[in-house]
């Protein structure tokens, strides 16, 4: 398996992370020191990073990585949730969301995931649509706190498969399918969550038939243009932002 690493000064860290979220959606390693940040992508993500960043340092995964990679995936606590891999135990006082970090992006550690969860906690429960569901972490967490029925879709079959497996692992019902948010007809729901890129958020908002939508996947310096919606709330963490929009008819 090939790997691609890109190092930039700290002041460019958030822009680089935003690019990796889009190009290496399967997941990536994030290492930061006093002056620089280094992001490392693997497999297909590494190929896309190589094409986008000519200065990327390329290499191959060394022997034994299949075991040592687990060291990079640790459980995180956010609000009343603990999101972590199946080989770690959740603290007894937190609601566990067990996500197997595999080919699908979304282990729960990224600030945008945590921000979306914060906003979902504030919304009246109802049916939920997860746009670009990745590993299913957001729709699974939503189902655990009373949203339902929960459904989600993604353009990558690996993500759909992972979301279904993770839902079963967490004992919740999730209908997940392969779909394109910009081309396919989107089902009606009470609430949608879209933790994707800013251009995708802006393109998908007019296509949704929902009362409320939580959006993220962009920096604090950015905010979606959302005709037909009223901005209700914003959360920020580590340079990333998430927003809650309410349809203007409510």
C-alpha positions as CSV (number, residue, x, y, z in Angstrom):
1,X,0.0,0.0,0.0
2,X,1.3,3.4,-0.9
3,X,1.3,6.4,1.5
4,X,1.5,10.1,0.7
5,X,2.5,12.7,3.3
6,X,2.2,16.5,3.0
7,X,3.8,18.9,5.5
8,X,2.9,22.6,5.8
9,X,3.4,25.4,8.4
10,X,0.8,25.6,11.1
11,X,-0.9,28.6,9.6
12,X,-1.8,26.5,6.6
13,X,-3.0,23.5,8.6
14,X,-6.7,24.0,8.3
15,X,-6.6,24.5,4.5
16,X,-4.6,21.3,4.2
17,X,-7.0,19.4,6.4
18,X,-9.9,20.6,4.3
19,X,-8.2,19.3,1.2
20,X,-7.5,15.9,2.8
21,X,-11.1,15.6,4.0
22,X,-12.1,15.9,0.3
23,X,-9.4,13.9,-1.3
24,X,-8.7,11.3,1.3
25,X,-12.2,10.6,2.6
26,X,-11.1,7.1,3.6
27,X,-9.3,8.7,6.5
28,X,-5.8,10.1,7.1
29,X,-3.2,10.5,9.9
30,X,-2.8,14.0,11.4
31,X,0.5,14.8,13.2
32,X,1.3,18.3,14.5
33,X,4.3,19.8,16.2
34,X,5.2,23.3,17.3
35,X,5.7,24.7,13.8
36,X,4.2,22.3,11.2
37,X,1.5,19.8,10.6
38,X,1.9,16.6,8.5
39,X,-1.1,14.8,7.1
40,X,-0.6,11.2,5.7
41,X,-3.1,9.4,3.4
42,X,-3.1,5.7,2.5
43,X,-4.1,3.6,-0.5
44,X,-6.5,5.3,-2.9
45,X,-6.4,8.5,-0.9
46,X,-2.7,8.6,-1.2
47,X,-3.0,8.4,-5.0
48,X,-5.3,11.4,-5.1
49,X,-3.0,13.4,-2.7
50,X,-0.1,12.6,-5.0
51,X,-1.9,14.0,-8.0
52,X,-3.0,17.1,-6.1
53,X,0.2,17.9,-4.2
54,X,3.4,17.5,-6.3
55,X,5.5,18.0,-3.2
56,X,3.9,15.1,-1.3
57,X,6.4,12.6,0.1
58,X,5.5,9.1,-1.2
59,X,6.3,5.8,0.4
60,X,5.0,2.3,1.1
61,X,3.5,0.9,4.3
62,X,6.1,-1.1,6.2
63,X,5.6,-4.6,7.4
64,X,3.5,-5.0,10.5
65,X,1.3,-1.9,9.7
66,X,-1.8,-4.1,9.8
67,X,-1.4,-4.2,13.6
68,X,0.3,-0.9,14.4
69,X,-2.3,1.2,12.6
70,X,-4.6,0.7,15.5
71,X,-2.3,3.0,17.6
72,X,-3.6,5.9,15.6
73,X,-7.3,5.2,16.4
74,X,-8.3,6.2,19.9
75,X,-11.7,6.7,21.4
76,X,-12.9,10.3,21.9
77,X,-15.5,11.7,24.3
78,X,-17.8,14.4,23.0
79,X,-20.8,15.5,25.0
80,X,-22.5,12.4,26.4
81,X,-21.0,10.3,23.6
82,X,-17.9,8.1,23.4
83,X,-16.9,7.3,19.9
84,X,-14.2,4.7,19.4
85,X,-13.0,1.5,17.8
86,X,-14.2,-2.0,18.9
87,X,-10.9,-2.9,20.6
88,X,-11.4,-0.1,23.2
89,X,-13.9,0.0,26.1
90,X,-16.1,3.0,26.5
91,X,-16.3,4.8,29.9
92,X,-19.3,3.6,31.8
93,X,-20.9,7.0,32.1
94,X,-20.9,7.8,28.3
95,X,-23.1,6.5,25.5
96,X,-20.9,4.3,23.3
97,X,-20.7,4.7,19.5
98,X,-18.5,1.9,18.2
99,X,-17.0,2.6,14.8
100,X,-14.5,0.2,13.1
101,X,-12.1,2.5,11.3
102,X,-11.7,0.9,7.9
103,X,-12.2,2.2,4.4
104,X,-14.9,4.8,5.3
105,X,-14.2,8.3,6.5
106,X,-15.6,9.2,9.9
107,X,-14.2,7.8,13.1
108,X,-15.6,10.5,15.3
109,X,-12.3,12.2,16.1
110,X,-12.6,15.0,13.6
111,X,-14.0,18.3,15.0
112,X,-16.7,18.5,12.3
113,X,-18.2,15.2,13.6
114,X,-18.2,16.4,17.1
115,X,-19.8,19.8,16.1
116,X,-22.6,18.0,14.2
117,X,-23.3,15.9,17.3
118,X,-23.5,19.0,19.4
119,X,-26.1,20.6,17.1
120,X,-28.1,17.3,16.7
121,X,-28.5,17.2,20.5
122,X,-30.4,20.5,20.3
123,X,-33.0,19.5,17.7
124,X,-36.4,18.0,18.2
125,X,-36.3,14.3,17.3
126,X,-37.7,13.0,14.1
127,X,-36.7,11.2,10.9
128,X,-33.1,11.8,9.8
129,X,-31.2,11.8,6.5
130,X,-27.4,11.6,6.6
131,X,-26.0,13.1,3.4
132,X,-22.6,11.5,2.7
133,X,-22.9,9.1,5.6
134,X,-19.3,7.8,5.5
135,X,-18.9,5.3,8.4
136,X,-22.4,6.1,9.6
137,X,-21.2,7.7,12.8
138,X,-23.6,10.6,12.8
139,X,-26.7,8.7,11.8
140,X,-25.9,6.0,14.3
141,X,-25.4,8.5,17.1
142,X,-28.7,10.2,16.1
143,X,-30.5,6.9,16.2
144,X,-29.2,6.3,19.7
145,X,-30.6,9.6,21.0
146,X,-34.1,9.1,19.5
147,X,-34.0,10.1,15.9
148,X,-35.7,7.7,13.5
149,X,-36.1,6.3,11.1
150,X,-32.5,7.0,10.2
151,X,-31.2,6.7,6.7
152,X,-28.1,7.7,4.9
153,X,-26.3,7.5,1.6
154,X,-22.8,7.9,0.1
155,X,-21.2,7.9,-3.3
156,X,-18.7,5.2,-2.2
157,X,-19.8,1.6,-1.8
158,X,-17.2,1.1,0.9
159,X,-18.9,3.8,3.0
160,X,-22.3,2.3,2.5
161,X,-21.1,-1.2,3.6
162,X,-19.2,0.3,6.6
163,X,-22.3,2.3,7.7
164,X,-24.5,-0.8,7.6
165,X,-21.9,-2.9,9.5
166,X,-21.4,-0.2,12.1
167,X,-25.2,0.2,12.6
168,X,-25.5,-3.5,13.3
169,X,-22.5,-3.3,15.6
170,X,-24.3,-0.6,17.6
171,X,-27.7,-2.3,17.6
172,X,-29.5,0.5,15.7
173,X,-31.5,0.4,12.5
174,X,-30.0,2.4,9.6
175,X,-31.1,2.2,5.9
176,X,-28.0,3.1,3.9
177,X,-27.6,3.1,0.1
178,X,-25.3,4.2,-2.7
179,X,-26.3,7.6,-4.1
180,X,-25.2,10.9,-5.5
181,X,-26.4,13.9,-3.5
182,X,-26.3,16.2,-6.5
183,X,-28.1,13.9,-9.0
184,X,-30.4,11.5,-7.2
185,X,-33.8,12.3,-5.8
186,X,-33.5,12.8,-2.1
187,X,-36.1,11.5,0.4
188,X,-38.1,13.7,2.7
189,X,-37.0,13.8,6.3
190,X,-37.5,16.0,9.4
191,X,-33.8,16.6,9.8
192,X,-30.8,16.2,7.5
193,X,-27.1,16.3,8.4
194,X,-24.5,17.0,5.8
195,X,-20.9,16.8,7.0
196,X,-19.3,17.2,3.5
197,X,-17.5,19.9,1.7
198,X,-18.7,23.5,1.4
199,X,-19.5,23.3,-2.3
200,X,-21.5,20.1,-1.8
201,X,-23.4,21.6,1.2
202,X,-24.4,24.6,-0.9
203,X,-25.4,22.4,-3.9
204,X,-27.4,20.0,-1.8
205,X,-29.3,22.5,0.4
206,X,-31.9,23.5,-2.3
207,X,-32.4,19.8,-3.1
208,X,-33.5,18.8,0.5
209,X,-37.1,18.6,1.7
210,X,-36.5,18.9,5.5
211,X,-37.4,21.2,8.4
212,X,-33.9,21.5,9.7
213,X,-30.4,20.7,8.5
214,X,-27.0,20.5,10.2
215,X,-24.1,21.3,7.9
216,X,-20.3,21.0,8.4
217,X,-17.1,20.1,6.6
218,X,-15.7,23.7,6.3
219,X,-13.6,26.2,8.2
220,X,-14.8,28.9,10.6
221,X,-14.0,31.5,7.9
222,X,-16.6,30.0,5.7
223,X,-20.4,29.8,5.9
224,X,-22.8,28.2,3.4
225,X,-25.1,30.4,1.3
226,X,-28.5,28.9,2.1
227,X,-31.4,30.5,0.2
228,X,-34.8,29.4,1.7
229,X,-33.3,28.7,5.1
230,X,-32.9,30.7,8.3
231,X,-29.6,30.4,10.2
232,X,-30.3,29.2,13.7
233,X,-27.0,28.3,15.4
234,X,-23.2,27.8,14.8
235,X,-20.6,25.8,16.7
236,X,-16.8,26.1,16.2
237,X,-13.9,23.9,17.2
238,X,-10.2,23.8,16.3
239,X,-10.8,26.1,13.2
240,X,-13.8,24.1,11.9
241,X,-17.5,25.1,12.0
242,X,-21.0,23.6,11.9
243,X,-24.3,25.3,11.3
244,X,-27.9,24.7,12.0
245,X,-30.4,25.9,9.4
246,X,-34.2,26.0,9.6
247,X,-36.4,26.1,6.6
248,X,-37.8,29.6,6.1
249,X,-41.4,28.4,6.2
250,X,-41.2,27.3,9.8
